[in-house]
Amino acid sequence: MDFIATYAAKQPEAVALIEGERRLTWAALLERRNRLASALRGFGIGRGDNVIVYEVNSLDCMIAPAAVRSTGAVGAPMKQRLTAQGGAFHL
């Protein structure tokens, strides 16, 4: 089920995401998600692929995984505060 497309069809101008003063409607979220998904497909990403999603906390950290899912790929979030020290990752 594509809940973003469902809500965008039912209430396109309702606010879907808020970040500080930024507001994103369901219609805008769908458009941005689809645009990014199209770009990912252009890079050859598709069903069954694994994609690392590296993003700081923002509206984009919601849009990127949604775009990855809409290509059929599987997103794996990566925490932006991970650092490599001594061959191991530490939080």
N, C-alpha and C positions, 0 to 999 in steps of 0.2 A: 504494500500500500504506500502510495506517495502522499504523505500527509501535507507536505508543503504545497503541492499542486491542488490538493483538495481544499485547503484553507484559502489558497489564492483564488480559486474559482468561487468559493462561497462568500468570502469577505476580503476582496483584494486590497481595500484601503485601510483595513484594521492593522494596528501595529503588531508586528510579529516579534521583533527583537528591539531591545533598548540597551544602549551603551552610553552612559553619561547623557549628553544632550542629543546624541544620534538616535534616530528612530528609523526603523526599516519596516515597511509594510509587507504583507504577505506577497503582494504582486512584485515588489522590488526584490524580495528574498528569492522568489522563484526565478526572476530574470537573472539575477547575479549567479545563482546556483547553476542554471542552465548554461550561462555563458562560460563559467569555469569548467563545467563538465564537458562542454564542446571542445575547449582548449585541451583538456586532459585526453580526450579521445583523439585529438590531433597529434598528440605525442605517442599514441599507440596504446594508451591505458584502456583496459576493458575488463570484461567479466573474468573473475578469478584472480586478477592481478592484486598484488599487495602494494599499498602506497603508504609511506610514512607521512603523516600530517604534522608538520612542525610549525606551530603558530603560537604567538603570545595571546593572552586572554583578550579577546576583542570580538566584534561581530564576525570577523573573518574566521575565527576558530569555530564558528557554527556553520558558516557557508562552505568552507573547504571540505569537511567530512561529508556534508550532504551532497556535494558535487561528486566526490569520490564514489559514494554509494550509488548515485544515479547512473554511473558508468558501468555498474556491476562489479566494480573492484571492491576490495576490502581495505578500509582505512585503519591505520595503526597510529594512534596519537603518540607524540613524543614530547615529553615535558621540556620546555625551553630552558629550564635551569639545570639540566644535566651537564656535568663536566667530566672530562676524561682525566683521571689521576691514577698513575701507576697501573695502567691497563684496565682499570675498573671504572664503572660509572658510579658517581656519588651524587646524592641529592643535596 
